[in-house]
């Protein structure tokens, strides 16, 4: 008992050593818990990512609380000594304060959680981690209509949530309104091609049409708005040089969007060549 009291008095006297021991011990515990959560599987599930993020945030907060209690006397003395330069400290740490308040704003608004697809500025991706300072996303190539992971990881400071609108794209993980257009330079009447093209699109989408219709209804009820619907949409507009742009929108499984686009483009090109190929060559 005397040895224990001596060891405790020694550590309380040498606070820097005690601080290092506390940080090392909690870090080892955190790594052990995270390794147990991760297991041996190659890909993490959303539940695993959530618990890993909670573990990291929890251990960070625990370290901060212990260090504050340990160094409370020194912190109070330091606070009194820097009163004169408090404004300068606030200005210098503005970005850090914005990150903290951005984290509070995200938590209070519940704009997204781990596993959601979000768009912030020009960055799109799946949220894999968030903490008091930053949010980490696995980038997804949405702007080129591919909907696949690029392999890049982006770390977004939480201060960005005050500068850019946060778009939650979570419903796009399963089904998506996929838009693309085909440009025709010659001015010809394309409308007779559309009925057959619409039938071909419906044939491509036949195997998931019922599921898409139900999922579309679920999204409408959740959002409380009237969405375009699960049927294909085709319309034309003219470009600045007189070219015709055929815009096509389909509601389809996200992982099949790029493949279906190629099939529809092929169908249109075959129909266009059969109808106007010889005339275009002349």
Secondary structure as GFF3:
##gff-version 3
##sequence-region A 1 282
A	DSSP	alpha_helix	2	13	.	.	.	ID=ss1
A	DSSP	alpha_helix	15	38	.	.	.	ID=ss2
A	DSSP	alpha_helix	46	70	.	.	.	ID=ss3
A	DSSP	alpha_helix	72	81	.	.	.	ID=ss4
A	DSSP	three_ten_helix	83	85	.	.	.	ID=ss5
A	DSSP	alpha_helix	86	92	.	.	.	ID=ss6
A	DSSP	alpha_helix	94	109	.	.	.	ID=ss7
A	DSSP	beta_strand	117	120	.	.	.	ID=ss8
A	DSSP	beta_strand	123	130	.	.	.	ID=ss9
A	DSSP	beta_strand	134	140	.	.	.	ID=ss10
A	DSSP	beta_strand	149	157	.	.	.	ID=ss11
A	DSSP	three_ten_helix	158	162	.	.	.	ID=ss12
A	DSSP	beta_strand	166	168	.	.	.	ID=ss13
A	DSSP	three_ten_helix	170	173	.	.	.	ID=ss14
A	DSSP	beta_strand	175	184	.	.	.	ID=ss15
A	DSSP	alpha_helix	191	204	.	.	.	ID=ss16
A	DSSP	three_ten_helix	206	208	.	.	.	ID=ss17
A	DSSP	alpha_helix	209	223	.	.	.	ID=ss18
A	DSSP	beta_strand	233	238	.	.	.	ID=ss19
A	DSSP	beta_strand	244	253	.	.	.	ID=ss20
A	DSSP	three_ten_helix	254	256	.	.	.	ID=ss21
A	DSSP	alpha_helix	257	281	.	.	.	ID=ss22
###
